[in-house]
Amino acid sequence: MDTIDLEIKASADWVSRALLGSGYRADFSPQSLLEIERFFKEHSQDGVGKPGGLLVKDVGKRLFGLGSYMGEVVRLNKGGLWIFYEPDTRGDVCIELCLPDGQRCWPIQYAIQRIKYGAENSVVSWAIDLGLQIRSEPEPEVEA
């Protein structure tokens, strides 16, 4: 496994644990992307984190983690390879997920766009466009 794969996986796992601890369902299922969308709605507004919310500090790290989680949901359900490109002249890192069907996506950049542009950049719509099956309502939680 490449270093970027390990970094993405570790970051996605970190976000999953943090979200679970905050009451969000983050089990890497396609359905869990509804929870990611809910997280963005509850913690960001007008391109920035809401005061007192979880996207006010360490925003870069958290968006990297959210994008990693989003990408891992896609990769685990559709397959694919992470590709890392060196930072461009602006210092932006480009991490691409290449899917077996030839589709390409940039989940970390999409997470950044989601906070910047709001619900018009819905995480759920993005995932459905990539071919994931997501019902409009989350599954009820099953007690063990």
N, C-alpha and C positions, 0 to 999 in steps of 0.2 A: 504494500500500500504506500503510495506517495505521501510526502509530507502534507501537501494540501488536502488530500483525502482525510488524513488524521486530524488536521486542524478543523476541517468542516465537520467531521463526525463529533469531535470533542465539543465544538461550539454548539452544534445542534443538540447534543445530549445535555449540555449546560442549560440551554434555553428550555428544553423539555422539563427538566427538574425544577427550574425556577417558575415556569408557568404552572406546573402541577401544584407547587407550593402556594401559588397565588389563586388557586381555584379554577384554573383553566384545564381543559382536557388536552393533553399534548402527548398522544401515544403513537405518533408517526402514521396514523391512518389518514386517508384522504379527507375523511370527515373532520379531522382535527383542524383542518385549515379554516373551518368556520370559526373556531376558537381564536385562531391567529387574527382573523379579520375583526372579531370582537375585541381582542386586545388592542389593535390599532385604533378602533373607534373609541374605546374607553380611555386610552392614554395619549392620544394625539388629536390636534385640531389646528387647522389653518397652517399646516406645514411644520409645526413644532410640537413638542411634548406639552401636555396639559400640566399646569402647575400642580405639584404634589403627586404627579403620575410617575410611571416607571420609564418614561422616555424623556426625562429631563436631564439626568446625568448619565455619563458613560454611554451616550447615544450611539457613537460609532460602534462600540463593542456590542451593544444590544441589537443594533440593526444588522450587524454581521451575523450574530447568532440567530436572529429571526430569519434572515435570508438563508442561512445554512440549514435551519430546520425546514423551511419551505422546500428547498432543493432536495433535502434528504427524503422528504415525503414523496416527492416526484420520483426520485431515483429508486427508492425502495419499492415503489409500486409499478414503475415502468421500465426500470433498468437505466443504465446510462453511465457516463464517465465524466468526472470533474476535470476541467482543463484550466490551468492557471497561466495567465499572461502577465509579463512584467508590467510594473506601473507605467502609465503613459506620462506624457510631459507635464500633466497637471498633478501627477502623483496618485491618480486613481488606479486601483488594482482591479483587474478584470478577471473574474472567475466565472467560467462558462460551464453549463451542464449540457452535454451532448447526449441526446436520447437515441436509442436503437433505431427508431423510425426516421431519423435524420433531423428531427426538430432540435433546435438549440434554444437555450434560455439562460438568463442571468439572474438567478434568484436573489442574490445579495443586492444587486442594483435595483431589482424590483421592490425589495423591502424599503430601500431609500426613496424610491418614487412613490411608494404607498404613503409614507409619512408626509412627503413633500406635497403631493397632489390630492391626498385624501381618498375618499371612498370611490371616486371615479376610477381609481387604480385598484380595484378590488382583488384581494388575494384569491378569493374563491373563483372569480371569473378567469383570472390568469391560469389557475390550475385546471379548470374545465377546458379552457382553450388548448391546454397541453394534453387533454384526453383523460383526465381523472374523472371518476364518477363521484359526485358529491350531491347528496340530497339537500334540499333547502333547509331542513331542520336537523339539528344534531340528534344523534341516537340517545335514547334515555340511558342513564347510567345504570348498570346492573350491579346490585349489591352481591357480594360474595357470601 
